[in-house]
Amino acid sequence: MSGEFLIRQLIDDDWDAVVALEHDAYAADGLSEGREALQSRALASPGTCFVLEQHGAVRGYLLSLPYPPLRCPDLAEAESTAFESGNLHVHDLVIAEDLRGREVAEDFMGYVRARAVEAGFQQISMVAVRGADILLRLLGYRAHREVAVPASYGRRAVYMSMPVR
């Protein structure tokens, strides 16, 4: 990732920017969770939630948490349980619209994969929405169409995973 970006852990002062980015990315498709649900994911695993900063402004974020393999949080509900798992579930990745298509998301995912290896996770999972499964396949993720994804993700959602090593 170029020197114009900084990836760091999410802090309390970032939430207004995170909520705004999430709303811009998902509200039109009815996939927006809102602040309480987003914060509940981060509270379950603050050490695996990050922001992408550009010139001091939050321009993207990634929320991830240990979660049982082949399962995912329901967007309609706040997280109430912190799981112990060898699977790191990337719950949400949003990059500011003007940065998309510049390999920023791929670099961000690479950063998180390196942190997952350091932390001893064996697998990373995600739910791809709005056709993101195409990009995730290129990054090495495998679709698990047998996994029933909650309806809150939309009808084209696909659960995907990859080993971290």
N, C-alpha and C positions, 0 to 999 in steps of 0.2 A: 504494500500500500504506500502511496506517495507520502512525502513528509508533510503535505498539507492536512493530513488526517491524523487524529489521535483516537485510539480506542482505549477506554478506561471503564472502570466499574461504575455502574449506575449509582447515583446518590439522590437523596431526597429532593434537592434543588432541581433535579432534571425532570420531575414528573409533569410539570405543565407542558414542556416541550414534547415529552413522550406521548402524552395524551393527545396533543394536537397532531402529531405525526400519525398516530394510530387512527384518529378520526378521519384525517385527509385520505389515508390509504384505504379504509374499509367501510366508512359510513354509507357510501353510495351503493354498496353491495349488501348492506344489512349485516355486515360481519363485525362491526365495532362493538367492543366489549365494555368500554368505559373504564374510568379510573380505578374503581374499587376492585374489579376483577383483575385488571392488569397488575395492580399493586399486590394483590394476593399471590400472584405467580412469583413475583420478585421476593416477597417475604418468605416464601418456601425455600428459596435458595439465593440469597443476595450475592453470593460469591460467583454466580454463573450468569449474572445479568450485566450487560454492558451498553455503553453508548458510543456513538461515533461522533467525534467533535471535529468541526472545521472552523478555523479562525475563532475559537471560543464559543461557537454555537453548536447545540446538539442537532445533528443532521441525520441521525439514524439511531436505532436501538435494536438490541437483541435480548429477549427474555428467554432463559432456559432454566430447567429444573430437573432434578432426578425424578424419573417417572417409570413405572413398570413397563417393560417392553410390550408392544402391541396394544397399548392403551394411551389415551390422551385426555387432557382436560376438556371439559365442556365449556364452550364460550359463554353459555348462558348462566354459569355458576362461578362464584368466587372459589378459589382453592382453599380447602380447610385442612388438608393433610400434607405434611412434608414426608415424602417417601425416601427410603434408602434403596438405591438401585444402581446397577452398573450401566444403566441406560440414561443418557442425558437427552432430555426431550427439549428441542428448540421450539418453544411455544410460539414465538413471534419474532419476525425479523422485518423491520421497515427501514427503508432508505428514502430520504427526501427525493421527491419526484425528479428534480433537475439533476440528480446524481445517478439515476438509474441508467443502465446501459454502459456504464464506465468500469465495469468489473469490481465496483466497490462492494457489492453484496458477496461476491465470490471471495474477495480478500477478507471480509468480515467473518465469513464462515470458516475460512482457513485459520484465522486467529482463534476462533472458538474451538475448532477441532484440536489445535495445539494445546489449548488450556484443558480440554477434555482428556487428552493423553496424559498431561501432567498430573491431573487429578485422579487418574486411574479408571476412568470410564472405559467400558469395552465397546460401546455402541452409541451412536447419535441417532435420534429419530426426529421427525417433523411431520406435520400435516400440510401437504401442498394444497393451496387454494388458488382458484382463478388461473389454472394452467401452469403453475410454478413447477409441477412435476417434471416438465420438460427440462428446465434448468437443473433441477436436482438430480435427474438421471445423468446429465453430463458431469456432475460433481461426484458421481459414484453411488448415489442413493438407489435403493431397490424399492419398488412399489410393493405394498402388501394389500392387495385389493380385497383379501379375505377379512381384513380388519374393518369392523363397522365403526365408522366415524360419526360422532354426534351430528344431528341435523343442523346444529347451529353453525357448522363450518360451510354450509352450502352443498349443493348436490354434486359438484365436481371435485370435492375434496378427496385426497388420496393420502393414506398413511404411508410413510416411507422411512427407511432406515439404512444405515451403513456402519460397518465396523470402523473404529477409529484408527486402528493400526494397519 
